[in-house]
Amino acid sequence: MRKLIMWNIITLDGYFEGNQHWDLPFHNVVWGKELEKFSLEQLNAADYLVFGRVTYEGMAAHWTKATGEPETIAGLMNNIPKLVFSKTLESADWNNTTLIKENASAEIAKLKAEGNGDMYVFGSANLSETFINDQLFDEYRIGIAPVILGSGRHLFSRGITPDNLSLISTQVLSTGGIVLTYAKKFS
């Protein structure tokens, strides 16, 4: 069975972006060789990258202009199959992208049952909230930047379904950040 994995970087005070979409200067604070290696490992394990509309538009705008050999982050981002969930997008033109307009959770549940690789949700707070509430995430991989932002958009909003998780791993980064991996706690 495929796993659905959330990957996000947040600030110490819990913000995954500032007051505007793509206000992410704290990402540069934690980026380095370790996070690059971690990103390559995740991408090499990915069957699908999963996005909501806002994240898809920003990622597509960046990565379609990036070039690199197939084994680089740019090469992998451009070649891995992608799913974008949006009721408002008319088309999804980034290489290997499928646009899905309805039933995000049902589609993800079906895809989870059909394979053995991983599906990664990057950013996509609204879509992630849907998947959290529908108990679809198998893992949460959260990078914490040593930054107090003070305002912005929290990754985990009020009103999401509570869930108990187990800490699977921690990775301290030389940049001062940390990557925490949590999985569903099965009773």
C-alpha positions, 0 to 999 in steps of 0.5 A: 500500500502506498503511503501519503506523506506530508512534507512541510517546513514551518517556523518555530511558532508554527507558520508555514508561510508568512502573510502572503502566499509564497512568503517563505524566507525561513526556508533559506534559513534551514536549506543546506546539504542535509536538507538537499540530501533529504529532499532527493531521498524523498523524491526518489521514493515518490510515486506521486507529488500531490498539490492543491491549486495555490502550491501547484501554481507556485511550484509549476512557475518555479520548476518548469524554468529549472533544469537539471539532470534526471537525478537532480531535484529539478529533474525529479520535480519535473519528471515525477507524476504530479496530481493537482486537486482544484475545482477552479483550474482549467488546465495543468500543464506542468509535465506529468500532471493530472488535474483532479477536480472532485473527490480528493480524498476518495482519489487518494484512498484509491491510489494508496491501495494501488501501489507501494511507493510514496505520495508526498503532499508539499505545502497545500495547507487547505488540501492537507486539512482535508486529508488530515480530517479524513485520516489519510496521512500515514506520516508527517515530516515537518522541518522546523526553521529556527525562526519566530515569524510572529504572523502568517498562516499556521500549517495546522488550523483550528478545527482539524480532527485530533490524532495521536502520533508516534515520533519515528525520527528526528534529524538535527540540521547543521543550519539549526533546523530539525526534521521531525517525522511522525506516523499514525499511532495504531492502537 
